[in-house]
């Protein structure tokens, strides 16, 4: 008999009752270091006081009023995102998948609005992940996500990640845009080189295409800048972000230049719950913390500490670990043993991580993590690797 909750997840037999900073506490009294962060969602850890205060304050005033009316919180959060990014305008939604679906719609609408309705196809990268809607699983093109959901939405041309020549070769008179993750998360913590991102910008400019980035996972401070592409010194035309933007409250955003969003007028897109007052209050608090002096420097320092520690463990446990990958506090280790075996050992020792493609374990600490917690997590990883090696 099917379970009351639809069985679409392979859930671990763990139930958490509370969280505090970088830690989660299960109903059976165990404490875990949370280096999964709700899959890069809990950017400020659990129950951050600024977020709690913002949510409680807004909850006493107004929860929902619909997008038929002005929502001052949207205007406030949009202004902060615009002031700290390439964007001129922002659309708020509820999730990363919604954000990326909107990004794809915007790319098509731009080409139609500028006189090229035949340009609707999007070049994407092999092993990408852009969400679970019909369009976004087609954009990612991974067989495990597409199985049973055919026919696939026919609008995407996939090329190897990091290969500029393959991108150039894939352009046709029907191409509207290029869409990539600056760091592939689900695909195995694979960072794009900065030259690759710069090359994509030039290709898009040379061919009248929009350049779209998916920063649902790698954005919102995870690499030590507000957005990962900022390290390359270039800007996209449109970008989707989510996860850390709400720090645990469901909120996503489509960010775009005025030029790219020229066709997004009243009636072209919408969301019932997107940008509701509760979500905006929390997102505003998250941005205030992230944009404060010293916050990104802290992320970079903690990222360096984790990177060094993982490097030492890869060298020490070469029979278990193959390599470290990533940037900032979005890192991972490719395993020589099945990554699921290492993950089970880590959980048994009190450390939560996230699986990814290419036999990789993702390590995604909250951005407020401290050196002592990184040391504790590395010690657990060391013990788990030793147990597997034995």
Secondary structure, DSSP 4 states (H G I P E B T S, - for coil): ---SS---S---S--EEEEEBTEEEETTS-EEEESSHHHHT-TT-BS-HHHHHHHHHHHTT-S---TTS--HHHHHHHHHHHHTSS-SEEEEESSHHHHHHHHHHHHHHHHHHTT-TT--EEEEETT----SSHHHHHHH--HHHHTTSPSPPS-EEEE-TT-HHHHHHH--TTEEEEEE-SEESTTTSEEPPHHHHHHHHHHHHHHT-EEEEE-TTT-TTTTSSSSGGGGGT---SEEEE-GGGTTTS--EEEEE-TTTTTT--TTS---SSTT-HHHHHHHHHHHHHHTSTTHHHHHHHHHHHHHHHHHHHHHHTTTTEEEEEEETTEEEEEESS-HHHHHHHHHHTTEE-EEETTTEEEE---TT--HHHHHHHHHHHHHHHHHHH-
